[in-house]
Amino acid sequence: MTALHLASGFGHSAACCELLLRHHASLDARAGPVGVTPLHFSAGASGPAVRALSEGCVAAGVPLNVNAGALLNNASALNIATYMATQDAVVALLELGADTSHVTDGGGFV
């Protein structure tokens, strides 16, 4: 995992996310066997994690694609948050405009 995966998923620090993004951390970096981005990783963790990454992006002037799919099965962050039952992450992603109709490549939600 990249530093941005860790900062957004565990640190819950918008300031840390902003700092990493200002130093060219990639929102598109893929980690783990399913190829999750920092947003996917945050979505599986908590709503505050999603919000920290989003706020860091806004502060750094970096657009966040809330509907990007993971490498495995094209699962979106909302698919992952729903599967992991992180309700506060689901709320945060919906507030950011996540697509509720996104279907994975396998035809399911994750």
Number of C-alpha atoms within 10 A of each C-alpha: 14 14 14 26 25 16 22 30 25 15 18 21 19 24 18 18 27 26 17 18 20 16 10 11 16 17 19 15 15 19 17 10 8 13 20 26 26 27 31 28 26 30 33 24 22 25 21 21 28 32 24 24 30 25 19 24 22 14 16 19 12 17 10 17 15 19 21 20 22 23 16 14 17 22 25 28 31 31 28 23 27 19 15 16 15 17 16 19 26 25 18 21 24 14 10 16 12 20 16 12 9 18 17 17 13 11 10 11 18 21
